[in-house]
């Protein structure tokens, strides 16, 4: 059973926020701009889909350069940190424990012409992927307090604040509300 995590009252409506266990992976929303190729955890595409063979390269940097040429994309190392949660980011592992190269992130050069723009976009997607992987996925329901009728609901939000903000926008922007915790 999924429980509602918080309730807010705003005007004549009640907003309930709950965890969305069926939220789609954010990588699928960005396929036209960014692709992730991983070695072993099933997020994104399998690295073996690439023509470039990692075993034929002297090191990971050389491999990324060859993949960049193959895909005509900006290519970055994908790092995964896992310890009481998961964190994905582009860059290099910072510690020999709990960190490791997970694969690569390829960002379309046509949409992100500079490396800095590509890094900024890739980091924003990795932040969403991290929240998704840690179960920070939510839905909202809005109920009319007078009738008890469900007037709106939506799911697939990554981040509690995103779900709450969209629910508030549905009711109306800038009106008073009171927070009620319900656990």
QUIMO-V541675 format. One record per run of one state. SS is the DSSP state (2 for helix, 1 for strand, 0 for the rest). FROM is the first residue (numbers start at 1). LEN is the number of residues. If there is no record, write none. Layout:
SS|FROM|LEN, SS|FROM|LEN
//
This chain:
0|1|3, 1|4|7, 0|11|2, 1|13|7, 0|20|6, 2|26|5, 0|31|3, 1|34|5, 0|39|6, 1|45|2, 2|47|3, 0|50|4, 2|54|3, 0|57|3, 2|60|12, 0|72|1, 1|73|10, 0|83|3, 1|86|5, 0|91|8, 1|99|10, 0|109|6, 2|115|19, 0|134|3, 1|137|8, 0|145|5, 1|150|9, 0|159|1, 2|160|12, 0|172|5, 1|177|5, 0|182|2
//
